[in-house]
Every structure is written in C-alpha cells, then in structure tokens.
Amino acid sequence: MRASRDLRHHKLAVHEADALVVLACGSGVQAISANVDKRVVGGLNSMFLGNVRRYGHYEEMCSLCGDCILNETAGICPVTTCAKGLLNGPCGGMEDGHCEIDPEIECAWRLIYERLQKQQRQGVFARRVPPKNWSRRRKPGRYRLKNGGR
C-alpha cells in the first residue's frame, strides 16, 4: 500500500507530529489513519470511493455522503464501514468484535472506539450526530471484477 510506504519514508516527521492533515478523499484519510496511531485530520467533505485490496478486489471505504465526520471517528467512516450505517454508536448486536449482519466484518464502532482511545480523545462520542440526508446514500460493499483477482 502506497500510504504505508510513504509514511515509512517520512517516519521521523510522522513520529514528531501531533496530528496529520490529509488533503485527500475520505479513502485517503482512512488509509493514513489505518497506518498510524496519531490523530488524522481530513481537509475534505467527500461525496463512493474505495481502496484496492488486491488486483480485481475493491473495498468501499467512503460513501461520499457529503457530511464527513471522519475527523471525529478517528478516520473510520461509520456510514460505509458499519453494515447498518449507524452514526451514533454501536447497535449492540456485535459478537466477539464482529458485526451481527456479517460475521466476517469487524464492528466499525468497536474499531472507532479503540482508535479514539489510543488517541486519548472522545471524538464523535462527545456529541450526538444529526441524521443524514439518506436520499443521497449509496449501498456500501466490496466489488470484484469478473474473472479478476483470483
């Protein structure tokens, strides 16, 4: 992954920083925040976007909803990552840290909570997030090219 390589290249500067500012899409913020324990601040308000997992396999990381809260959720998008798209914490259906809807997926809200704890901040847990305009929402998912990425 290019983000981890770039972070290794700038290891000293990253280590000395209080926070990292990412001027990219929501997927970029998540790619960086997945590789550092520092606070990552996105200078964005993305409106679908995904990451390449390997050739022919893609993972949607951002629904481009237009109301980005990545700065408050430690760089993890609950709209896209949570199977229910919950904005105000977990549903209570998590089992062993995984989603009740898809046991192969880790609970997004557990991941958000743990990353915020590492950063020693409350983030989104300090307030109630207002409802989104769901008429613009697209369904999250992972995509594969036909006959691609064995």
N, C-alpha and C positions, 0 to 999 in steps of 0.2 A: 504494500500500500504506500502510495507516494507520501501521504501525510506523515506516517511514522518515520519514513526515511528523512523527510525534511526536518522533522522535529529532532531526530538524532543529529543531523548536521548542525543544528543550532542549539545543541544540548545545554551549553553554558548559559546562553541568553534566556532560554526557557526556564532553567533552574533558578535564575536570579529574578525572574519576573513575578510580580504579584498576581497578574492575570494576563491572558492572551486575548487580543482583539482579532476577530476573524471577519474579514470583509468579503464574505462568500455567501453562498446559499446555505439553507438550513442543513443540507447534507454535509457541507464543508465544516460547519460548526460541530456537528456530531462526530465527524471523522477526527477532528482535532481533539475534542473533549474525551473521546474514547481512548486516546493515547497519552493523556496527561491527567494528573490529579489536581492541577491548578484550575482556577475559575476561568472559564472561556466565555467571552462576551461577543455576541454576534451583532455586527452592524448591518442588520438586514430586516426585512419583513417579506420573506419568500411567499409566493403564491403557489406538483409532483416532482419529485426529484428522487433519485435513488443512487445507490453505490453499486459498483460491480463487485460481486463476491468472488467470481472467477469467470472465465470465458463462458458466455451464454447464461449466466446466473446473476440476476439483479435483485437487490433488496431495496424496497421503497423506504426511504428514511425521512422524507418530508412530503406532506400533502399539499404544500403551497397554499395553505388556507388563508393567508393574508393577515393573520392575527398572531404572529410569532411570539411564543413565550419561552423559547429556548434559553434565554438569559436567566430565567427563574427556575428552570427544570434541569440545570446542570448540563445542558446540551443534549438532552434526550427528549424527543418530541412525543408527548403523550397522545396527541391526535393520531399520529401514524403508528407509533410503536405499541400502544395499548390496543388490544383487539376490540375493545368497546369504545375507544376514543375518549376516555374519561379525562376531564380537565381538573378535577378536584380530588385527587387521591384514588387509592385502590378500591375495587369493588367488594373485596372481602372473599372472593372466590379463588384466591391463589392457593396452590398446593405445592409444598416443597420449593417455593420460589418461582413456580411456573404458572402460566395462565390456565384458568379453568376451561377456556374455549379451545386453546391449542397447547397441549402439554409440552410441545417442542419449543415453545416461545417462553422466555423468561418474563416475569411480570415487569412491565415498564415502570410501574410506580415503586416497586422494590428497588429497581436499578436507580431511579431518580433519587429516592431517599438515601440510599447508600452513597451515591456520588456527592450529594449535598452534605452528608455527614463528614466525608473525607475533606470537603472544602470548608467545614465548620461554618455553615450558613443555613438559614431556613429556606431561602428561595421561595418557591411557589407555596410552601406550607405556611407562609406568613399572611396569606390573604385568600379570599375566595375569588376564583376566576369566573368572570361573567360568561354566559353561554355564547357560543359562536353562531355565525350565520351558516347553518348546516346545508343550505341550498347550494353552496359552493364546494362542499366536501366531496372528495373522491375516495373510493374504497382503497384502503392500504393493501399491500401484498408484495409478493415476490414473483418475479417474472423470469421465464426461461425462453430462449429462442428455440424454435422447433429444431430437433436434431442437434442442438448446440450444447456444449459443455457437459458432456457425458457424465 
